Amino acid sequence: MNLPDTAATPAGADRTFQVDLRGLVDLLSHHLYSSPRVYLRELLQNAVDALTARHGLEPDAPADAFGIRLYADGSVVRVEDDGVGLTEADVHTFLATIGRSSKRAEGIAEQRGDFIGQFGIGLLSCFLVADEIHVLSRSARTPDARAVEWRGRGDGSYTVRTLPASARPRPGTTVTLTPRADADEWTRPARVHALARHFGSLLRHPVTFDDGTGGAGASVNPEPAPWARTHPTPGARSRALAAYGEEVFGFTPLDTIELDLPAVGLKGIACVLPEAVPAGRRHGHRVHVKGMLLSEQAEEILPEWAFFVRCVVDAESLRPTASRESLYEDDTLAAVREALAERLRAWIARAAASDPDLLGRFLQAHHLAVKSLAVHDDEILRMLLPWLPFETTDGHATLDEFARTHRTVLVTSSVEEFRQVAAIASAAGLGVVNGGYTYDRELVHRLPEIRPEVSVADLDPATLTAHLDPVDRETELAAMAYLALARDALAVFDCDVALRTFQPASAPALLVDSREARHERTRSQLAREQEGGLWGDILGALRQEAPRAQLILNQLNPLVRAAVAIDEPELARTSAEALYGQAAMLSRRPLRPAESSLINRSFLDLLAHALRKDS
Ligand SMILES: Nc1ncnc2c1ncn2[C@@H]1O[C@H](COP(=O)(O)OP(=O)(O)OP(=O)(O)O)[C@@H](O)[C@H]1O
């Protein structure tokens, strides 16, 4: 913290920026840090970095030779470490200069890989809970170093004094805060203990907490990280990892995937979510660096498609941003993301190859996520496409099951088309998949890449009508008058009417009408209405041969057989309208206003006719 240069400065001379520390702390607390509780994370992280530096000085010291001790009794919070310590010069250079860090090499991007900190601002977070930071330190670099005391205050002033070595008999640093009354929530002993466990449970150095009520400090990290523990059997290990996942995330994982990337010193687990999540929603992962919990919301360690897992990882060399809430996007992070994605793919491949039960449960929860993934990822497509469920004319089935009974797989382009044709197509022995849902049509078309013996084609109305048998000449002639009347009645809907025989006999009529055809008709109609105007010309230029809808009546259906024999023209018209209305409703597409009123009218007309007949 540089004090403003208050001496009179001659006109025209260079001046020094002045820093309003209160403004800066306000900025950090409202925009950089998510909560005042991060003060403890920053203190712990500085202690960890100091221990790392101390081990660098004394590489032969055992791993647990140096530790961290926390103390909180309600009136002070203290973090004491056996780290490298600070000399008086260090105190001036690093503690008293905002933005200066002993952990950075040249530029801001060249952090010395061993350390978590790099920005030289973390200590300021203590001002979120206290007005003064008291540091007592003794350097481990020189055996006879004196102790040095630094007091930094929120108003930007500080004092430094050196003390005899006896003021701190061993090297290391003690940071003491006297919390403000309004920070009680974050500095109560129980809270400090909970925060220490939250941030420090995976730290590799011994960490203890003491609440001043007597007795030895309790260990904050009594056990090694869950993945570093040994278990009697692989089953016991996976149960223990699942229990840890549940404790951290609050759900029982469908499976736990162990992560281990020696190149970046990363270990951890990915917990497979037991339930589907909305596609595209990314989850935050818990990222520890050197055991220290830095972020619970890091999204960047996995690619977007991996939204079916949540991870806890501990890495040696990932670099957090200044807020610690996310990770610095560098080559290491890109490599980690790539390697973890590979690990998830391998897990899927293993389940597909040797654990059908697990695969089934996984796909039941996440088939949508997997479909979105398979569209862009050939390997996933190859492994999983046959096992993905689709809506078909045989009910919900995997493509593998479906292709066993249908060598030619037909796929519709909309849900509505599927609804229109499903019953008839399946009665005609055609295998149709509903391609109307996102990704489905695209995916089904890629099936021959994996099952070359299967062919896939789009189902167009012509394919279906080709499977409907024509009626004999005599029947056709007998129905001619009725068909002409029906065509006339339905001309307003640009709908042709034909008579065929098809199964199931219980279906009186089929309305074959694709969305594109309807779209085209609307455009043609608009063009006709707007004839002459600019808009009409544009629409006219776009006009194609408007495909007509087709109402196909089923000669096998008793009702249809009775209808074509009606000799009363009005009733014949009404019956044709009613058949059209029923077929349109069966297709489950939204009805147009003219269709709704046609259904309404034909129903009332038929009712009136029935009542007249009865009276
Ligand atoms: N416990 C400690 N032991 C030794 N040195 C420390 C300790 N705490 C802070 N320092 C010194 O003070 C400097 C500033 O600390 P501060 O926490 O503000 O930033 P940083 O850790 O370097 O970076 P960041 O802002 O990314 O945390 C550190 O670089 C380090 O030199």
The ligand as a MOL file (V3000), in Angstrom:
LIG
                    3D

  0  0  0     0  0            999 V3000
M  V30 BEGIN CTAB
M  V30 COUNTS 31 33 0 0 0
M  V30 BEGIN ATOM
M  V30 1 N 1.6080 -15.8710 4.6480 0
M  V30 2 C 2.5190 -15.2580 3.8930 0
M  V30 3 N 3.8050 -15.6520 3.9090 0
M  V30 4 C 4.7270 -15.0560 3.1440 0
M  V30 5 N 4.4560 -14.0510 2.2950 0
M  V30 6 C 3.1900 -13.6110 2.2180 0
M  V30 7 C 2.1560 -14.1700 3.0070 0
M  V30 8 N 1.0110 -13.5270 2.7120 0
M  V30 9 C 1.3110 -12.5920 1.7700 0
M  V30 10 N 2.6240 -12.6390 1.4820 0
M  V30 11 C 3.3460 -11.7960 0.5240 0
M  V30 12 O 2.5150 -10.7210 0.1620 0
M  V30 13 C 2.3330 -10.6660 -1.2490 0
M  V30 14 C 0.9590 -10.1440 -1.5750 0
M  V30 15 O -0.0290 -11.0730 -1.1500 0
M  V30 16 P -1.4570 -11.0710 -1.8060 0
M  V30 17 O -2.2640 -12.1440 -1.1620 0
M  V30 18 O -1.9900 -9.6940 -1.7820 0
M  V30 19 O -1.1610 -11.4330 -3.3300 0
M  V30 20 P -0.6170 -12.7560 -4.0160 0
M  V30 21 O -0.8650 -13.9450 -3.1670 0
M  V30 22 O 0.7920 -12.5380 -4.4640 0
M  V30 23 O -1.5140 -12.7760 -5.3210 0
M  V30 24 P -3.1010 -12.9070 -5.4110 0
M  V30 25 O -3.6550 -11.5560 -5.4820 0
M  V30 26 O -3.2620 -13.6590 -6.7120 0
M  V30 27 O -3.5030 -13.6770 -4.1920 0
M  V30 28 C 2.5770 -12.0700 -1.7090 0
M  V30 29 O 3.0230 -12.1070 -3.0570 0
M  V30 30 C 3.6750 -12.5330 -0.7560 0
M  V30 31 O 4.9410 -12.0880 -1.1770 0
M  V30 END ATOM
M  V30 BEGIN BOND
M  V30 1 1 1 2
M  V30 2 1 2 3
M  V30 3 2 2 7
M  V30 4 2 3 4
M  V30 5 1 4 5
M  V30 6 2 5 6
M  V30 7 1 6 7
M  V30 8 1 6 10
M  V30 9 1 7 8
M  V30 10 2 8 9
M  V30 11 1 9 10
M  V30 12 1 10 11
M  V30 13 1 11 12
M  V30 14 1 11 30
M  V30 15 1 12 13
M  V30 16 1 13 14
M  V30 17 1 13 28
M  V30 18 1 14 15
M  V30 19 1 15 16
M  V30 20 2 16 17
M  V30 21 1 16 18
M  V30 22 1 16 19
M  V30 23 1 19 20
M  V30 24 2 20 21
M  V30 25 1 20 22
M  V30 26 1 20 23
M  V30 27 1 23 24
M  V30 28 2 24 25
M  V30 29 1 24 26
M  V30 30 1 24 27
M  V30 31 1 28 29
M  V30 32 1 28 30
M  V30 33 1 30 31
M  V30 END BOND
M  V30 END CTAB
M  END
